[in-house]
Amino acid sequence: MSRIGKRPVELPAGVTAELVGQHLSVKGKKGKLTLTVADDVAVAREGNAIVLKPRVDSKQARALWGLHRSQINSMVRGVAEGFVRQLEINGVGYRAAVQGRKLNLQLGYSHDVSYDIPAGIDVVCERPTAISVSGIDKQKVGQVAAEIRAFRGPEPYKGKGIKFVEETIFRKEGKKK
């Protein structure tokens, strides 16, 4: 039995869910998201909550049961509040700036790195060493933040590079004489 799948997904005030067959669409003040639920999982609306149950007793159905419950919960949270990932840049001369729908990064390479911001995602630079990635789709926000971090991941000796704000970098000691 899935511990995650058993719990119903509560719909907060201002969020509406529409279920047509296996297609679920959730609409809130931030926007609208849709999901097609696998046939192995039954989706139902009971009052102000969405309830999921496996249709067959197979390993795949149980796995999809918990997966879809987590996805639906993320959709509901996304259209109600949204998701934000904070990135921090460390290094002399390393900086970021947003120009239109492009993020320009100066990361110590011989050229500037230009990253096209995808639709549905907002990127803001509060200061040249802080990047904020926000949107309603949790997967997209995390993917964009990971792609930006991958341009120059943090290194353990001086701590230079792009890292998540909540991430801790284990520092290594340099060479000894």
VOKOL-614130 format. One record per residue (C-alpha): residue number from 1; residue in three letters; x, y, z. Coordinates in steps of 0.5 Angstrom, whole numbers. Layout:
<recs>
+-----+------+-------+-------+-------+
:  nr : rest :  east : north :    up :
+-----+------+-------+-------+-------+
: NUM :  ALA :     X :     Y :     Z :
...
+-----+------+-------+-------+-------+
</recs>
This chain:
<recs>
+-----+------+-------+-------+-------+
:  nr : rest :  east : north :    up :
+-----+------+-------+-------+-------+
:   1 :  MET :     0 :     0 :     0 :
:   2 :  SER :     2 :     7 :    -2 :
:   3 :  ARG :     3 :    11 :     4 :
:   4 :  ILE :     3 :    18 :     0 :
:   5 :  GLY :    -2 :    15 :    -5 :
:   6 :  LYS :    -7 :    14 :     1 :
:   7 :  ARG :    -8 :    21 :     3 :
:   8 :  PRO :   -13 :    25 :    -1 :
:   9 :  VAL :   -10 :    32 :    -4 :
:  10 :  GLU :   -14 :    38 :    -1 :
:  11 :  LEU :   -16 :    44 :    -6 :
:  12 :  PRO :   -15 :    50 :    -2 :
:  13 :  ALA :   -19 :    56 :    -3 :
:  14 :  GLY :   -19 :    59 :   -10 :
:  15 :  VAL :   -17 :    53 :   -14 :
:  16 :  THR :   -21 :    49 :   -18 :
:  17 :  ALA :   -20 :    42 :   -21 :
:  18 :  GLU :   -24 :    39 :   -27 :
:  19 :  LEU :   -23 :    32 :   -29 :
:  20 :  VAL :   -25 :    29 :   -35 :
:  21 :  GLY :   -24 :    21 :   -36 :
:  22 :  GLN :   -16 :    21 :   -34 :
:  23 :  HIS :   -15 :    28 :   -36 :
:  24 :  LEU :   -14 :    33 :   -30 :
:  25 :  SER :   -14 :    40 :   -30 :
:  26 :  VAL :   -12 :    45 :   -24 :
:  27 :  LYS :   -14 :    52 :   -25 :
:  28 :  GLY :   -12 :    57 :   -19 :
:  29 :  LYS :   -10 :    65 :   -19 :
:  30 :  LYS :    -3 :    63 :   -22 :
:  31 :  GLY :    -5 :    59 :   -28 :
:  32 :  LYS :    -7 :    53 :   -30 :
:  33 :  LEU :    -4 :    46 :   -31 :
:  34 :  THR :    -6 :    39 :   -34 :
:  35 :  LEU :    -4 :    32 :   -33 :
:  36 :  THR :    -6 :    25 :   -36 :
:  37 :  VAL :    -7 :    20 :   -31 :
:  38 :  ALA :    -5 :    13 :   -32 :
:  39 :  ASP :   -10 :     8 :   -34 :
:  40 :  ASP :    -8 :     4 :   -28 :
:  41 :  VAL :   -10 :     9 :   -23 :
:  42 :  ALA :   -17 :    11 :   -22 :
:  43 :  VAL :   -18 :    19 :   -20 :
:  44 :  ALA :   -24 :    21 :   -17 :
:  45 :  ARG :   -27 :    28 :   -14 :
:  46 :  GLU :   -30 :    27 :    -7 :
:  47 :  GLY :   -32 :    34 :    -4 :
:  48 :  ASN :   -26 :    39 :    -4 :
:  49 :  ALA :   -21 :    33 :    -5 :
:  50 :  ILE :   -18 :    29 :   -10 :
:  51 :  VAL :   -17 :    22 :    -9 :
:  52 :  LEU :   -13 :    16 :   -12 :
:  53 :  LYS :   -14 :     9 :   -12 :
:  54 :  PRO :   -10 :     3 :   -16 :
:  55 :  ARG :   -15 :     0 :   -21 :
:  56 :  VAL :   -11 :    -7 :   -21 :
:  57 :  ASP :    -6 :   -10 :   -16 :
:  58 :  SER :     1 :   -10 :   -19 :
:  59 :  LYS :     7 :    -7 :   -18 :
:  60 :  GLN :     7 :    -1 :   -23 :
:  61 :  ALA :     0 :     1 :   -21 :
:  62 :  ARG :     2 :     2 :   -14 :
:  63 :  ALA :     8 :     6 :   -16 :
:  64 :  LEU :     4 :    10 :   -21 :
:  65 :  TRP :    -1 :    11 :   -15 :
:  66 :  GLY :     4 :    15 :   -11 :
:  67 :  LEU :     7 :    18 :   -17 :
:  68 :  HIS :     1 :    21 :   -19 :
:  69 :  ARG :    -1 :    23 :   -12 :
:  70 :  SER :     5 :    27 :   -11 :
:  71 :  GLN :     4 :    30 :   -18 :
:  72 :  ILE :    -3 :    33 :   -17 :
:  73 :  ASN :    -1 :    35 :   -10 :
:  74 :  SER :     5 :    39 :   -14 :
:  75 :  MET :     0 :    42 :   -19 :
:  76 :  VAL :    -5 :    44 :   -14 :
:  77 :  ARG :     1 :    48 :   -10 :
:  78 :  GLY :     4 :    51 :   -16 :
:  79 :  VAL :    -3 :    54 :   -18 :
:  80 :  ALA :    -4 :    57 :   -11 :
:  81 :  GLU :     3 :    59 :    -9 :
:  82 :  GLY :     8 :    58 :   -14 :
:  83 :  PHE :    15 :    55 :   -13 :
:  84 :  VAL :    22 :    58 :   -13 :
:  85 :  ARG :    29 :    56 :   -13 :
:  86 :  GLN :    34 :    61 :   -11 :
:  87 :  LEU :    41 :    60 :   -14 :
:  88 :  GLU :    48 :    64 :   -11 :
:  89 :  ILE :    54 :    65 :   -15 :
:  90 :  ASN :    61 :    65 :   -12 :
:  91 :  GLY :    67 :    68 :   -15 :
:  92 :  VAL :    71 :    74 :   -17 :
:  93 :  GLY :    68 :    77 :   -23 :
:  94 :  TYR :    62 :    72 :   -23 :
:  95 :  ARG :    56 :    75 :   -24 :
:  96 :  ALA :    49 :    75 :   -28 :
:  97 :  ALA :    44 :    79 :   -31 :
:  98 :  VAL :    37 :    78 :   -34 :
:  99 :  GLN :    36 :    82 :   -41 :
: 100 :  GLY :    29 :    80 :   -44 :
: 101 :  ARG :    28 :    73 :   -44 :
: 102 :  LYS :    35 :    71 :   -44 :
: 103 :  LEU :    40 :    70 :   -38 :
: 104 :  ASN :    47 :    73 :   -39 :
: 105 :  LEU :    52 :    69 :   -34 :
: 106 :  GLN :    59 :    71 :   -33 :
: 107 :  LEU :    63 :    65 :   -30 :
: 108 :  GLY :    70 :    66 :   -32 :
: 109 :  TYR :    70 :    63 :   -39 :
: 110 :  SER :    73 :    67 :   -45 :
: 111 :  HIS :    66 :    68 :   -47 :
: 112 :  ASP :    59 :    70 :   -43 :
: 113 :  VAL :    54 :    64 :   -43 :
: 114 :  SER :    47 :    66 :   -45 :
: 115 :  TYR :    41 :    62 :   -43 :
: 116 :  ASP :    34 :    62 :   -46 :
: 117 :  ILE :    29 :    63 :   -41 :
: 118 :  PRO :    23 :    58 :   -43 :
: 119 :  ALA :    16 :    60 :   -43 :
: 120 :  GLY :    12 :    59 :   -36 :
: 121 :  ILE :    19 :    61 :   -32 :
: 122 :  ASP :    21 :    67 :   -29 :
: 123 :  VAL :    28 :    69 :   -28 :
: 124 :  VAL :    30 :    75 :   -23 :
: 125 :  CYS :    37 :    77 :   -21 :
: 126 :  GLU :    36 :    81 :   -15 :
: 127 :  ARG :    43 :    83 :   -15 :
: 128 :  PRO :    49 :    80 :   -19 :
: 129 :  THR :    50 :    74 :   -15 :
: 130 :  ALA :    43 :    72 :   -14 :
: 131 :  ILE :    39 :    69 :   -19 :
: 132 :  SER :    31 :    67 :   -17 :
: 133 :  VAL :    28 :    62 :   -21 :
: 134 :  SER :    20 :    62 :   -21 :
: 135 :  GLY :    14 :    59 :   -24 :
: 136 :  ILE :     8 :    54 :   -23 :
: 137 :  ASP :    11 :    48 :   -25 :
: 138 :  LYS :    15 :    44 :   -20 :
: 139 :  GLN :    19 :    40 :   -25 :
: 140 :  LYS :    20 :    46 :   -30 :
: 141 :  VAL :    23 :    50 :   -24 :
: 142 :  GLY :    28 :    45 :   -22 :
: 143 :  GLN :    30 :    43 :   -29 :
: 144 :  VAL :    32 :    50 :   -31 :
: 145 :  ALA :    35 :    52 :   -24 :
: 146 :  ALA :    39 :    45 :   -25 :
: 147 :  GLU :    41 :    47 :   -32 :
: 148 :  ILE :    43 :    54 :   -30 :
: 149 :  ARG :    47 :    51 :   -24 :
: 150 :  ALA :    51 :    46 :   -29 :
: 151 :  PHE :    54 :    52 :   -33 :
: 152 :  ARG :    59 :    52 :   -27 :
: 153 :  GLY :    58 :    48 :   -21 :
: 154 :  PRO :    61 :    49 :   -15 :
: 155 :  GLU :    68 :    47 :   -14 :
: 156 :  PRO :    71 :    44 :    -7 :
: 157 :  TYR :    77 :    48 :    -6 :
: 158 :  LYS :    75 :    55 :    -7 :
: 159 :  GLY :    68 :    54 :    -7 :
: 160 :  LYS :    67 :    58 :   -14 :
: 161 :  GLY :    61 :    57 :   -18 :
: 162 :  ILE :    54 :    57 :   -18 :
: 163 :  LYS :    50 :    53 :   -12 :
: 164 :  PHE :    43 :    53 :    -9 :
: 165 :  VAL :    42 :    57 :    -3 :
: 166 :  GLU :    40 :    52 :     1 :
: 167 :  GLU :    46 :    47 :    -1 :
: 168 :  THR :    53 :    46 :     3 :
: 169 :  ILE :    59 :    45 :    -1 :
: 170 :  PHE :    64 :    41 :     3 :
: 171 :  ARG :    71 :    44 :     2 :
: 172 :  LYS :    77 :    41 :     1 :
: 173 :  GLU :    84 :    43 :     4 :
: 174 :  GLY :    89 :    45 :    -2 :
: 175 :  LYS :    96 :    42 :    -3 :
: 176 :  LYS :   101 :    42 :     3 :
: 177 :  LYS :   108 :    44 :     2 :
+-----+------+-------+-------+-------+
</recs>
